[in-house]
C-alpha cells in the first residue's frame, strides 16, 4: 500500500502576480482495479481506498458506454458509484468520493480528453467540506438549472443532429454544455483569474493549451491553476481581453452557436488541468461544482434529474431513471412520470418500449417530504430497427429569461429543428391557451452556424409551474417532441 500526501500529482502552476495561493479541496488519484492506497485529504485526515471492480453497460446501436458501475472501498466501507453522467459525489466510509472517468471510455472514443493512464480517476473530499472553497466558484450562466438541453461529462452528444447509430466512433462529452437562447443568455466568469485567450488572441508566454483558440472561445487561467473554457459565444464582452484580470460573476459574453457548436445554441464550459498521472491535460469534471454553486446561489428546494438521454431501437426496452434527483431539505418522496403516449407511472425507474421512431421527451415530476416539487425531462431518441440509416427529427428548444419570471412578463421561446425541412414547430404553453406555430430555418451540416431559431413571445397570466411542449414532424411522419419547465414566481 502506498501513502500519498496532499495532491497526488503535481499541479501545472503558472505564476501570476496578484493571484492568491489556492489549492483544490479535492484530492485526485488514478488507480487500477485491485489497487489500494492510503490518501491524505485536504484537512490532514487519511483515507484507505481500494478499487475493486468496474462494470460498463453498452447500447446495442453504437456500442457506446451508457452507464458505469465502479465498486470502491473507503475505510472498510464498500459502495457502487457511477462515472460522470450527472452523478454527484457520495459519502462512503466518512469521505466524499466520485469517479469522473474510467479507462473503458477509451475503447471506442475518437479522442483523449481525460489524460487518464490507469483504470479509473477518483476524487476525494473530507465528508463535511464543500466541493470548492467557499466564495471561489459561481454558476457560469445567468439561467435556471436545466433550462434547456444539456450534454454533460461522458454523455455522447445528441442535441443537434441526434446520435447516429451507424457511427461507432464516440465523442464522450467532456465539460458541460448549457443549452440556451442565442445572444440573450449571459455567460459569466466562474472564478477569479486572468484571460489568456480571447477573440483568437493569446497572452504572451502561453503556448501550451488544452484546446481550441478561436474567436468564439475565451480561456481564463483561474487562481486555482485550472484553465477554464467558455466556447461558442455569440459575442464577447468588450472588457474581456487577453491579460485582463476577471472576477467571478463578471460578464464573459453572450451564449451562441459559433465555432464547432453543431448548430445548437449552448455554452461549452470546461475545466482543464495537468493534475493527471500522465501529466497530460485532462478534464476536471465540472458537474458537481456546478450543482453546488447553483444550489448555493439560487437555493432550490428540490432538483429533478431525468438525464442523461437515451438511444434505442424501436421495440427495445429502455430504463428511465430519476433516482439522481435530490431534495435539499428532506428526501424525494414521489417520482411521477408522464409519457408522450399519455400514460403515467410512479417510481424512480421505469421501463419503456417505443414502437415508432422519433425523439421523445418524458416528464419526471419529483416531490420531496416537505411538498417541494421539481420537473425534468428524459430525452429518448428512437431509431427504426428496420431502417437503421434513417434519420429522425431533433429539436432544441429554449426560452429567455428563465429566472425571476412574474405573471404577465413576456417570455421569448425559441426552437430549431434538425434533420427536417418540412412542416412547422407547434408550441403548447401548458396554460390552456391555444397552440402557436412557428418555422425555424433548417441548418445545413456545412454551415450550421447560419440561420436563426424561430421565436415567439408568450406571457403567463398566473404564477405556477408550466410544462411547455414543442413538436415537429418530418416528411415520414416521425415526430420530435421536447419540453421546457417554466416557473412563474408569486
C-alpha positions as CSV (number, residue, x, y, z in Angstrom):
1,X,0.0,0.0,0.0
2,X,1.3,3.4,-1.0
3,X,0.9,6.7,1.0
4,X,0.0,9.9,-0.8
5,X,0.2,13.2,0.9
6,X,-1.8,16.3,-0.3
7,X,-2.4,16.4,-4.0
8,X,-1.4,13.2,-5.5
9,X,0.0,14.7,-8.6
10,X,1.9,18.0,-9.2
11,X,-0.3,20.8,-10.4
12,X,0.6,22.7,-13.6
13,X,1.2,26.1,-12.0
14,X,1.8,29.3,-13.8
15,X,2.9,32.3,-11.7
16,X,0.5,35.2,-11.8
17,X,1.0,38.4,-9.8
18,X,-1.8,39.3,-7.5
19,X,-3.3,35.8,-7.7
20,X,-3.8,34.2,-4.3
21,X,-2.2,30.9,-3.4
22,X,-5.1,28.5,-3.8
23,X,-5.2,24.7,-4.0
24,X,-8.3,22.5,-4.7
25,X,-10.1,20.8,-1.8
26,X,-10.4,17.6,-3.6
27,X,-7.5,15.1,-3.9
28,X,-7.3,13.3,-7.2
29,X,-5.8,9.8,-7.8
30,X,-5.7,7.3,-10.5
31,X,-5.9,3.5,-9.8
32,X,-6.0,0.2,-11.5
33,X,-8.5,-2.5,-10.4
34,X,-7.1,-4.3,-7.4
35,X,-5.0,-1.3,-6.2
36,X,-5.2,0.0,-2.7
37,X,-3.9,3.4,-1.5
38,X,-3.8,5.5,1.7
39,X,-4.7,9.1,0.8
40,X,-4.2,12.2,2.8
41,X,-7.1,14.6,2.4
42,X,-7.1,18.4,2.4
43,X,-7.9,18.5,6.1
44,X,-5.0,16.3,7.0
45,X,-7.1,13.2,7.7
46,X,-6.3,9.9,5.9
47,X,-8.5,7.5,4.0
48,X,-7.8,3.9,2.8
49,X,-9.1,3.5,-0.7
50,X,-9.4,0.3,-2.8
51,X,-10.7,-0.1,-6.3
52,X,-12.4,-3.5,-6.6
53,X,-14.4,-3.6,-9.9
54,X,-15.5,-1.6,-12.9
55,X,-18.5,-2.7,-15.0
56,X,-19.7,-0.9,-18.1
57,X,-23.0,-1.0,-19.9
58,X,-23.2,-0.6,-23.7
59,X,-26.1,0.2,-26.0
60,X,-26.8,-2.1,-28.9
61,X,-26.8,0.6,-31.6
62,X,-23.3,2.2,-31.3
63,X,-21.8,0.0,-28.5
64,X,-21.3,3.3,-26.7
65,X,-21.0,3.3,-22.9
66,X,-24.2,4.4,-21.3
67,X,-23.6,3.6,-17.7
68,X,-20.6,2.6,-15.4
69,X,-20.6,0.9,-12.0
70,X,-17.4,1.3,-10.0
71,X,-17.0,-0.7,-6.8
72,X,-14.8,1.1,-4.3
73,X,-14.0,0.6,-0.7
74,X,-13.2,3.5,1.6
75,X,-12.1,3.0,5.2
76,X,-13.6,-0.5,5.1
77,X,-17.0,0.5,3.6
78,X,-17.9,-0.7,0.1
79,X,-20.1,1.2,-2.4
80,X,-21.0,1.3,-6.1
81,X,-20.6,4.7,-7.7
82,X,-21.2,5.9,-11.2
83,X,-18.8,7.7,-13.6
84,X,-19.7,11.2,-14.9
85,X,-23.2,11.2,-16.5
86,X,-24.8,13.5,-13.9
87,X,-23.6,11.6,-10.9
88,X,-22.7,13.6,-7.8
89,X,-20.1,12.7,-5.2
90,X,-21.3,10.3,-2.4
91,X,-20.2,9.8,1.1
92,X,-18.5,6.4,1.6
93,X,-16.5,5.5,4.7
94,X,-16.7,9.1,6.0
95,X,-15.3,10.5,2.8
96,X,-16.9,12.2,-0.2
97,X,-15.9,10.4,-3.4
98,X,-16.7,10.4,-7.1
99,X,-15.3,8.8,-10.3
100,X,-15.0,11.3,-13.3
101,X,-13.8,8.7,-15.9
102,X,-12.7,5.1,-16.4
103,X,-10.3,3.7,-19.0
104,X,-13.1,1.8,-20.7
105,X,-14.2,5.1,-22.3
106,X,-11.0,4.8,-24.4
107,X,-12.2,1.6,-26.1
108,X,-14.2,3.4,-28.9
109,X,-13.6,7.1,-28.2
110,X,-12.5,9.3,-31.0
111,X,-10.2,11.4,-28.8
112,X,-8.5,11.5,-25.4
113,X,-9.9,14.3,-23.4
114,X,-9.0,13.0,-19.9
115,X,-5.3,12.2,-19.9
116,X,-6.1,9.0,-18.0
117,X,-3.3,6.4,-17.7
118,X,-4.9,3.9,-15.2
119,X,-8.2,2.2,-14.9
120,X,-10.1,5.0,-13.1
121,X,-9.7,8.5,-11.9
122,X,-11.2,9.2,-8.4
123,X,-11.6,12.4,-6.4
124,X,-12.0,12.6,-2.6
125,X,-13.1,15.4,-0.3
126,X,-13.5,15.5,3.5
127,X,-17.0,14.3,4.2
128,X,-18.2,17.6,5.7
129,X,-16.4,20.0,3.4
130,X,-17.7,21.8,0.3
131,X,-16.5,20.6,-3.1
132,X,-15.0,24.0,-3.8
133,X,-13.6,26.6,-1.4
134,X,-16.5,28.9,-0.4
135,X,-16.6,32.1,-2.3
136,X,-14.4,31.0,-5.2
137,X,-16.8,29.4,-7.7
138,X,-20.1,30.6,-9.1
139,X,-22.6,29.3,-11.6
140,X,-21.3,30.4,-15.0
141,X,-24.7,31.2,-16.7
142,X,-27.5,33.6,-15.6
143,X,-30.1,30.9,-16.2
144,X,-32.3,28.4,-14.5
145,X,-30.9,25.0,-13.8
146,X,-31.6,22.6,-16.7
147,X,-33.3,25.5,-18.6
148,X,-32.8,23.7,-21.9
149,X,-30.9,20.7,-23.2
150,X,-27.6,19.7,-21.7
151,X,-24.7,17.5,-22.5
152,X,-22.5,16.5,-19.5
153,X,-19.4,14.5,-18.7
154,X,-19.2,11.2,-20.6
155,X,-22.5,11.7,-22.3
156,X,-22.4,11.1,-26.1
157,X,-23.6,14.3,-27.8
158,X,-27.2,14.2,-29.1
159,X,-28.8,17.6,-29.2
160,X,-28.0,18.9,-32.7
161,X,-28.3,16.2,-35.4
162,X,-29.1,13.4,-33.0
163,X,-26.9,10.4,-32.4
164,X,-26.0,8.4,-35.5
165,X,-26.5,4.6,-34.9
166,X,-24.1,3.9,-37.8
167,X,-21.2,5.8,-36.1
168,X,-19.1,3.6,-33.9
169,X,-16.5,6.3,-33.1
170,X,-17.8,8.0,-30.0
171,X,-17.2,11.5,-28.6
172,X,-17.9,11.1,-24.9
173,X,-18.6,14.7,-24.0
174,X,-16.1,16.5,-21.8
175,X,-17.1,19.5,-19.8
176,X,-20.7,20.6,-19.5
177,X,-23.0,22.1,-22.2
178,X,-25.7,24.5,-21.2
179,X,-28.3,25.0,-23.9
180,X,-30.0,28.4,-24.1
181,X,-31.1,31.5,-26.0
182,X,-28.8,32.9,-28.7
183,X,-27.4,36.3,-27.9
184,X,-29.5,36.5,-24.8
185,X,-28.3,34.2,-22.0
186,X,-25.4,35.8,-20.2
187,X,-22.2,33.8,-19.6
188,X,-20.2,34.9,-16.6
189,X,-16.8,34.1,-15.1
190,X,-17.0,31.1,-12.8
191,X,-13.8,32.0,-10.9
192,X,-11.3,34.8,-10.5
193,X,-8.4,34.6,-12.9
194,X,-6.6,36.1,-15.9
195,X,-7.8,36.0,-19.5
196,X,-5.2,34.1,-21.5
197,X,-7.1,33.8,-24.8
198,X,-10.0,35.8,-26.3
199,X,-11.2,36.7,-29.8
200,X,-8.4,34.4,-31.3
201,X,-5.6,36.2,-29.5
202,X,-3.3,34.6,-26.9
203,X,-1.4,36.1,-24.0
204,X,2.4,36.1,-24.5
205,X,4.1,33.2,-22.8
206,X,1.1,30.8,-23.1
207,X,2.0,28.2,-25.7
208,X,0.7,25.0,-24.2
209,X,-3.1,24.9,-24.5
210,X,-5.6,22.1,-23.7
211,X,-8.0,23.1,-26.5
212,X,-9.0,25.4,-29.4
213,X,-8.0,29.0,-29.7
214,X,-10.9,30.6,-31.7
215,X,-12.7,33.9,-31.9
216,X,-15.7,32.4,-30.1
217,X,-13.7,30.9,-27.2
218,X,-12.4,32.6,-24.1
219,X,-9.8,30.9,-21.9
220,X,-9.3,32.0,-18.3
221,X,-6.4,30.8,-16.1
222,X,-8.1,30.7,-12.7
223,X,-6.4,31.4,-9.4
224,X,-6.7,27.7,-8.7
225,X,-4.4,27.0,-11.7
226,X,-7.2,25.4,-13.7
227,X,-7.8,26.6,-17.3
228,X,-11.5,27.4,-17.8
229,X,-13.0,27.3,-21.3
230,X,-16.1,29.3,-22.5
231,X,-17.0,28.2,-26.0
232,X,-19.4,29.1,-28.8
233,X,-20.0,32.7,-27.7
234,X,-22.3,34.8,-29.8
235,X,-20.3,37.8,-28.6
236,X,-17.6,38.6,-26.1
237,X,-17.9,41.5,-23.6
238,X,-15.6,44.4,-24.6
239,X,-13.9,44.2,-21.2
240,X,-12.6,40.7,-22.0
241,X,-9.2,41.0,-23.5
242,X,-6.0,38.9,-23.1
243,X,-4.1,39.8,-19.9
244,X,-7.1,41.3,-18.2
245,X,-7.9,40.0,-14.7
246,X,-11.5,39.0,-14.3
247,X,-13.6,38.4,-11.2
248,X,-16.1,35.7,-10.6
249,X,-19.5,36.9,-11.7
250,X,-18.1,39.2,-14.3
251,X,-19.6,39.1,-17.8
252,X,-17.7,37.0,-20.3
253,X,-20.2,37.3,-23.2
254,X,-23.5,36.0,-24.6
255,X,-24.3,32.5,-25.4
256,X,-24.2,31.5,-29.1
257,X,-23.6,28.8,-31.6
258,X,-20.3,29.9,-33.2
259,X,-17.4,27.7,-33.8
260,X,-17.8,23.9,-33.6
261,X,-21.2,24.0,-32.0
262,X,-23.0,21.7,-34.3
263,X,-25.7,24.4,-34.8
264,X,-27.3,24.4,-31.4
265,X,-27.0,27.3,-29.1
266,X,-25.0,26.5,-26.0
267,X,-22.1,27.3,-23.7
268,X,-19.4,24.6,-23.6
269,X,-18.0,25.0,-20.2
270,X,-14.9,23.0,-19.3
271,X,-12.2,22.9,-16.6
272,X,-8.7,21.7,-17.7
273,X,-5.8,20.7,-15.5
274,X,-2.5,18.8,-15.7
275,X,-3.1,17.2,-12.3
276,X,-3.1,13.8,-14.0
277,X,-0.9,10.7,-13.5
278,X,0.5,11.2,-17.1
279,X,1.0,14.9,-16.8
280,X,-1.2,15.4,-19.9
281,X,-4.1,17.8,-20.0
282,X,-7.2,16.3,-18.5
283,X,-10.8,17.4,-17.9
284,X,-11.7,18.3,-14.3
285,X,-15.3,17.0,-14.3
286,X,-17.5,20.1,-13.5
287,X,-21.0,18.9,-12.9
288,X,-20.7,18.6,-9.2
289,X,-19.1,22.0,-8.9
290,X,-21.9,23.5,-11.0
291,X,-24.6,21.8,-8.9
292,X,-23.0,23.1,-5.6
293,X,-22.7,26.6,-7.0
294,X,-26.3,26.7,-8.3
295,X,-27.8,25.4,-5.0
296,X,-25.9,27.9,-3.0
297,X,-26.8,30.9,-5.2
298,X,-30.5,30.0,-6.1
299,X,-31.5,27.9,-3.1
300,X,-33.8,25.4,-4.9
301,X,-35.8,23.2,-2.5
302,X,-35.5,20.1,-4.8
303,X,-33.9,19.3,-8.2
304,X,-35.3,16.6,-10.5
305,X,-32.8,14.8,-12.7
306,X,-34.0,12.5,-15.5
307,X,-30.8,12.8,-17.5
308,X,-28.7,11.6,-19.4
309,X,-30.6,10.9,-22.6
310,X,-31.2,7.5,-24.2
311,X,-30.6,5.9,-27.6
312,X,-32.6,2.8,-28.5
313,X,-34.1,0.8,-31.4
314,X,-37.9,0.5,-31.9
315,X,-39.2,-2.3,-29.8
316,X,-36.3,-2.2,-27.4
317,X,-36.7,-1.6,-23.7
318,X,-35.1,1.5,-22.1
319,X,-34.9,2.2,-18.4
320,X,-35.8,5.8,-17.5
321,X,-34.1,6.7,-14.2
322,X,-35.0,9.6,-11.9
323,X,-33.0,8.4,-8.9
324,X,-30.4,11.1,-9.3
325,X,-33.0,13.7,-8.2
326,X,-32.3,15.4,-4.8
327,X,-34.1,17.3,-2.1
328,X,-32.1,19.9,-0.3
329,X,-34.0,19.6,2.9
330,X,-35.5,16.1,3.1
331,X,-36.0,13.2,0.8
332,X,-37.7,12.7,-2.5
333,X,-41.0,11.1,-1.6
334,X,-42.5,10.5,-5.0
335,X,-41.5,10.1,-8.6
336,X,-44.3,10.7,-11.2
337,X,-43.7,10.1,-14.9
338,X,-45.9,11.3,-17.7
339,X,-45.1,9.8,-21.0
340,X,-45.5,11.1,-24.6
341,X,-48.2,8.4,-25.3
342,X,-50.3,9.8,-22.4
343,X,-49.6,7.0,-19.9
344,X,-48.3,7.6,-16.4
345,X,-46.3,5.7,-13.8
346,X,-44.9,6.1,-10.3
347,X,-41.4,5.2,-9.1
348,X,-37.9,6.4,-9.8
349,X,-37.1,3.8,-12.5
350,X,-39.5,3.0,-15.3
351,X,-39.0,0.6,-18.3
352,X,-40.5,1.8,-21.6
353,X,-40.7,0.4,-25.1
354,X,-41.2,2.6,-28.2
355,X,-42.9,1.2,-31.3
356,X,-42.3,4.3,-33.5
357,X,-39.1,6.1,-34.3
358,X,-38.6,9.7,-33.3
359,X,-37.4,11.9,-30.4
360,X,-39.4,11.6,-27.2
361,X,-39.3,13.8,-24.1
362,X,-40.7,12.1,-21.0
363,X,-41.8,14.2,-18.0
364,X,-40.5,13.5,-14.5
365,X,-42.1,15.2,-11.5
366,X,-40.5,14.8,-8.1
367,X,-42.0,15.7,-4.7
368,X,-40.0,15.8,-1.5
369,X,-41.1,15.1,2.1
370,X,-41.8,18.8,2.6
371,X,-44.0,19.0,-0.6
372,X,-41.5,20.8,-2.8
373,X,-41.8,20.0,-6.4
374,X,-39.5,20.0,-9.4
375,X,-39.5,18.7,-13.0
376,X,-37.0,17.3,-15.5
377,X,-37.3,15.5,-18.9
378,X,-35.7,12.3,-20.2
379,X,-34.9,12.6,-23.9
380,X,-35.2,9.3,-25.8
381,X,-34.0,9.1,-29.4
382,X,-35.6,6.1,-31.1
383,X,-34.4,4.7,-34.4
384,X,-36.2,2.3,-36.7
385,X,-34.5,-1.1,-36.3
386,X,-35.6,-2.0,-39.9
387,X,-34.1,1.2,-41.4
388,X,-31.0,1.9,-39.3
389,X,-29.7,4.6,-41.6
390,X,-32.8,6.7,-41.5
391,X,-32.5,9.9,-39.5
392,X,-35.1,11.2,-37.0
393,X,-36.1,14.9,-36.4
394,X,-34.4,16.5,-33.4
395,X,-35.4,19.7,-31.6
396,X,-33.5,22.2,-29.5
397,X,-35.9,24.5,-27.5
398,X,-35.0,27.4,-25.2
399,X,-36.6,30.3,-23.5
400,X,-35.5,33.7,-22.1
401,X,-35.5,34.9,-19.4
402,X,-35.6,31.7,-17.4
403,X,-35.2,33.3,-13.9
404,X,-37.4,35.7,-11.9
405,X,-40.4,35.4,-14.3
406,X,-43.6,37.0,-13.0
407,X,-47.2,36.8,-14.2
408,X,-47.6,38.9,-17.3
409,X,-43.9,39.1,-18.1
410,X,-43.1,38.5,-21.8
411,X,-41.1,35.3,-22.3
412,X,-39.3,34.6,-25.6
413,X,-39.5,31.0,-26.7
414,X,-37.0,29.8,-29.3
415,X,-36.7,26.5,-31.2
416,X,-34.7,24.9,-34.0
417,X,-35.3,21.7,-35.8
418,X,-32.6,19.4,-37.2
419,X,-32.9,16.7,-39.9
420,X,-36.1,18.0,-41.5
421,X,-37.0,20.9,-43.8
422,X,-40.8,20.3,-43.9
423,X,-43.5,21.4,-41.6
424,X,-43.6,23.7,-38.6
425,X,-42.9,23.6,-34.9
426,X,-46.0,23.8,-32.7
427,X,-45.9,25.2,-29.2
428,X,-48.3,24.3,-26.4
429,X,-47.6,26.6,-23.4
430,X,-49.4,24.4,-20.9
431,X,-51.7,27.2,-19.6
432,X,-54.8,26.5,-21.6
433,X,-54.1,29.0,-24.4
434,X,-54.1,27.8,-28.0
435,X,-51.2,26.3,-29.9
436,X,-48.7,28.6,-31.7
437,X,-47.0,27.5,-34.9
438,X,-43.6,28.8,-36.0
439,X,-41.0,27.7,-38.5
440,X,-37.3,27.6,-37.8
441,X,-34.6,27.8,-40.5
442,X,-33.2,24.3,-41.2
443,X,-29.5,24.2,-40.6
444,X,-27.0,22.6,-43.0
445,X,-24.2,20.5,-41.9
446,X,-21.8,22.7,-43.9
447,X,-23.0,26.0,-42.5
448,X,-24.7,25.2,-39.2
449,X,-23.8,28.5,-37.6
450,X,-26.0,30.3,-40.1
451,X,-29.8,30.6,-39.7
452,X,-32.0,31.7,-36.8
453,X,-34.1,29.9,-34.3
454,X,-37.8,30.5,-34.7
455,X,-39.1,32.9,-32.0
456,X,-42.4,33.6,-30.4
457,X,-43.3,35.5,-27.2
458,X,-45.8,34.3,-24.6
459,X,-46.9,35.6,-21.2
460,X,-48.4,33.5,-18.4
461,X,-51.3,35.1,-16.5
462,X,-50.9,33.2,-13.2
463,X,-47.9,32.0,-11.1
464,X,-47.1,28.4,-11.2
465,X,-45.1,25.6,-12.8
466,X,-45.8,25.2,-16.5
467,X,-44.7,22.3,-18.7
468,X,-44.3,23.8,-22.2
469,X,-44.3,21.4,-25.2
470,X,-43.0,21.9,-28.7
471,X,-43.3,19.4,-31.5
472,X,-42.4,18.9,-35.2
473,X,-42.7,16.0,-37.6
474,X,-40.6,15.2,-40.7
475,X,-41.7,14.0,-44.2
476,X,-42.0,10.4,-42.9
477,X,-44.3,11.4,-40.1
478,X,-41.6,10.8,-37.5
479,X,-42.1,13.2,-34.6
480,X,-39.8,15.1,-32.3
481,X,-41.1,16.3,-29.0
482,X,-39.4,18.5,-26.4
483,X,-40.3,20.1,-23.1
484,X,-39.4,23.1,-21.0
485,X,-40.2,23.8,-17.4
486,X,-41.2,27.4,-16.8
487,X,-41.5,28.6,-13.2
488,X,-43.6,31.7,-12.9
489,X,-43.0,33.3,-9.4
490,X,-45.6,34.6,-7.0
